[in-house]
Amino acid sequence: MIAGGVVLRRVIVPTALLAAWFVTMIGGWGDIGRAIAVEPGGEREAAPADAAAAPIDATVLAGGDLFGLPTRLEVRGGELLVLDRYRPRAVMALDRNTGRLLRDFGREGDGPGEFRSPVALATDESGVIVLDGGLGRVTRLAADESGGGFALRGVARLGLDAPATELVTTAGGELVVSGFLPDGRLARLGPEGDLRGFEGRAMELDDLTPERRIEALQGTLRATPGRDRIVRTHRFASRLDIVDAASGESLTAWGPERFEPGPGDDPARFGYLDSAPFEGGFFALYSGRTREAYPDRANYADLVHEFDWDGRLRAVHRLDADVIAIAWSEPDGRLYAARHEPVPEVVVYRLGR
């Protein structure tokens, strides 16, 4: 870190822009001026596919005054974890069947058990891990069975010189993060945040404006229940990176409408907003919209693409409303989704798999 900015491959990104990204993480800025480089390891081009003829209807699991704006979902056993940085208590655990609030945790602040910019959550055998991008640290939580809340297991600062924005865990207990990384696509860290190395070729950003650099690095990370595979989405491209968690080897898959950020003044187009992996493949939430065509709605989506682990598009599902985040429960075939309109809610879809 340097005074007034963060270095990305010898290019300074002002900290004011990074702060603005955390504040507006559910939106994003305008056009991107450079294509995303292709990772070694092969590519899979998706065949065109038609969306389901009729939208799938949702059942509301929870809503009302419970949420501010939920932005992340994660299934853990019989619970659905919700990250909502616009609520006084940022982390919630809901009963997956009834939607009842079981426990919550985390107020605003810089101390242990407090959050400044909670942007992602993951799970391991011991509990829940929350990534605070603004403070550059992870907070570990466990269910407090005696008190009915979360117990603070510890706080670890990440050994990175640039902000991390997404987090998953591996079966071996490592942390894998993405974000504004100078030396690779992903960073691999130990359980206590010690940096162990970077994976994937860093994006070439030297010719981009600071706003475009930040856009080009946006996306989500999700891991399978067994945490052996990782899916990285690209927020402004119809591209998905499938990563072997142990080896770091990757495969690039493309949606049926292949596009990625390019030079010029073309409107920015939103791609894959989130994913929900399972053992046989993964679901990917797809927008394909521009802000010009969908004012205030481009960063939401009602299409879910279903891929296998070879990057083949198997099916396209259409939801009955726009959502911003998804999670999958394999045992009962439920797709959980967070939507913000007409009111913030977590809903459930049955996809008939």
N, C-alpha and C positions, 0 to 999 in steps of 0.2 A: 504494500500500500504506500502511496506517496501523497504528499499534501495536495488536496484538491482533486484527486482522481485515482483511478485504478488502471494499471498497465495491462493491455491485452495485446500480446505480440508486439511490444514496443509502441503501441498506440494508446494514448491516454483517454479513458472514458471518464468524464467528470462525475464526481460523486453525487452531484445534484441530480443528474440523469438517473443514476442508479436508485437514488431515493425515490424519484418519481415513479420508477418502475415498480417498486414495492408497494407504493400507494395505489397504483392503478394496475395491479397484476391481473385483474380480470378483464382488462381492456387491451391495451397495446397501442403502439404508435402507427404511423403511416407506412409508406412504401419502403421496401428493402431494396438495396441497390446491387446485390451481388448474389450469385448462385451458391448454394450449399454444395461443398465438395462431396464426392461419393467415397464412402469408406471401402477399403479393401475387403474382400471376402465374398463378393458376388452381389448381384441384384436380381430381384424378381419383379417383373412387370405384371400388374394385375389386369386380368381380362375385364372388359366392360361388364357391368352388372346392373340390372334394374332394381330399384328399391321395391320393397314390399308394396303391393297394391293398396293395402289399407293400413293405416297407422295402428300401432299397438297401444291399447289403452293402459293408463297408469292407475295404480291404487296409491292413495296418499298414505305414507307411513307416519310422518310427523311434520308439523308446521306451526303456523300461528306465531305466538310471541317467543317460541323456543329459539328461533334463528335470527341472526342479522343477515349475512349473506354467506351461506355455506359454499366452500370452494374446493374441498377435498373429501373423499370418502374412502374408507378402507374396511374390509370385512375381517374380523378376527373372532373365530369361533361363533358363538351365538350373539355376538355384538356387531354393531355397525359403528365405526368411529367416524366422527365428523370434525373437520377443521373449519372454524368459522372465526376469522380474525376481526370480523365486524361485530362481534358479540363480546360482552365483558369477560366471559369465560371461554377461552379459545378452543378447547378440546372437549368434546362430548363423546360419551359412549351410550348408544341407544340399544334397546332390545330389538333384534332384527325382525322379530315377529309382531310385536305390539307397538314399536316406536316409543316406548316409555324411556324417559331419561334415567339412566342408571347411575351415571357419575359425570362430573365435569371438572375442569381444572384450568388454571392459568389466567392471571390478570395481566394488565399492561404494566411494563416496567423492565428494569435491567437486572434485577436480582435473581437468585435461584428460584425456579418455579414461576418466573415471569417471562413475558414475551414482548418483543418489540415489533418484529415482522415475521410471524409464523407462516411459512409458505408451503410446507410439505410435512407429511407424516408417513411413518412406516412401522412395521411390527417385527418383533423377533420372539424367541421362545419366552422371554422374560416379561414382555409387555409392549409398550408403545414408545416410539422415538419421534420427537418433533424437531424439525429443522427451523431454526430462526435465522433467516437470511440477513437481517439487519444486524444482529449481534454476532453472526458467524459462529454459531454453536448449536449443539444438539442437546435436548433435554430428554432424559429417559424417565418414563412413568410406568408404574405397575398398579394393578387394581388393589385398592385397600379394602379387603373383605370385611374388616372389622368396622371401619367407618363409613363404608359405602361410597368412597370417593376414589381419587387417584393418589398414590403415594409417590413422592419424588425419589427416584433412584439415583439421580446424579445429573450433572451438567458437564459437558466436555466441549472445549473450544476446538474448532477445526483448524488443522495446520495448513491453511491456504492463504495466499496473498490476494485472493479475489473472492467476491461473494458467490456462494453456492445457492441455487434456487430449487433443486430437486434432490430427493434422497430415496434410496432403497437399501435394504440389507441383503447380504448373501448368506447362504447356509453355513458358511464358515465364520460368521460373525462380523465380517467387514462391512464398512459403509461405502457405498458407491454414490457419488454425487455428480450432478451436472450444474452448469451455471456459466458465469463469466470467467472461464478458465483460460489461462494463457498458454498452456502447454499440452492440451489434449481435449478430446471430446468429453471424457469422463475422468474423474479422480477417484482413486481407491485409497481408503483410509482405514486405520485400525479402529477397534471399538472405542478407544479413548481419543479419537480424532487425529492421530499421528499420520502424516502423509506417507503412503507407501508407493505411490507412482501414478502416472497418467496413462490413459489408454485412448487409442484413436488419434488420428491426425487432427491437430488444431485447425480451425477454420481460418482462412486467409481474410483478414479484416482491414488491412492497411488502407484500402481505397475507400472505405465506407465512412460516412459521417457517424458521430457517436450515437445518434438515434437509431441509425440502421444497424450498427453493430449489436445494440441491445436487442433489437427485434430478431436478428438472425440467430441469436443464441437462445431464444425462448423455446420451451418444450417441456414435456413431462417425462418422468421415469416411473415405471411400474414393474414389479417383479411377480413371478408366479407364486402360488402358495408355498411351493417347495423352495422358492428363491434360487432356482438354478438357471432361470432365464430372465432377461430384462428387456422390456420394450421401451424405446425412446421415441416419443412423438415429436413432430416439428410443427410448431404453431402456425407457421406461415409457409408450409409446404405439404404436399400430399405424399410425404415420405415417412417411412417408419424404419427404425433401426432395431434389429433383433440381435441381442447380445448374449453370448454364453457367459454366465456369471463367473464361472471358474477360469476359463481360458481368455476371456475378453474378445474372442473372435466374433465377428458381426456379419450380418446379412442385411442388405437394404431391400425393403419392399416398397412398392408404389401403389397408390390407390388407382381407381379406374380413370380419374382425370389427373394425368401427370402434370404437375406444375411445381415450381420452386421459385424463390426470390430471384429476380434477375435485374440487370441494369436498366436504367431508364426511369420514366415517370409513371409507369403503369400502376394502377391501384393495387395496394397490398391485398392479397387474398389469404384468408384464413384456411388452414389445412386441418390437421388432426389435433384436437384439443385435449384429449385424454385417452387412456386405454384401461382395459380391465383384463389382465391375463388369467388364463386357467390352464390346466395341464395339457389340454389338447390344442390350444391356440390362444387367441385373444380377440377381444372386441376393441374397436377403435372409434371414438366419437369424432365424426367428420363434419366440418362446416362447408368449405368450398365457397364461402361468401366474401364479398367485399363490403367495405363500409358504405360506399356510394350506393350500392343496391340494397343494403340492409342497415340503415342507420340504427346504431345502438344495439343491433342484433347479430352482427357478423361474428362476434366472439362467443356465440351460442350455437347449438346444432340440434337437429332432430334426426340425423342419420347415424346409424351404428353399423360399421363394416366388420364382418367376422372373418378373421384370417386363421390359417393354420401356421405351424412353426416353420414351414418352408416358404412362408410369405405369399401363399396362394389365397386369394380372396374367395371365400366360400359362400357368403351370403351378405345381403344388405337388408337391414331392418329399419323401418321408419317408426319413430316415436310420435306420440300424440301432441307433444309440446317441445319447445326448445329447452335444453338442459346444458349445464356447464361442466359437470363431473359425473363419472360413473364408477361403479364397483360391482363385482360379480360374485355370487355365491353358488358354487358348483353343486353342492349336495341337493339344493332345492330348486335350481334353475331360475334364480332371481337376479335381475339386473337392477341395482339400486342407482338412482340418479338424483342429482341436486338441481333444482330449478329455482329461478328468482322471480318469475312472473306467473300469475298475477300477484302472488305473495311467495316469499321464500319457503320452500318445502323440500323434503326428501320423499321421493316416490319410488314405487316398485313396479317393474315390468316383468312379465313371464314370457320368455322367448320361445318356449315350446321345444327346447333341445332335449 
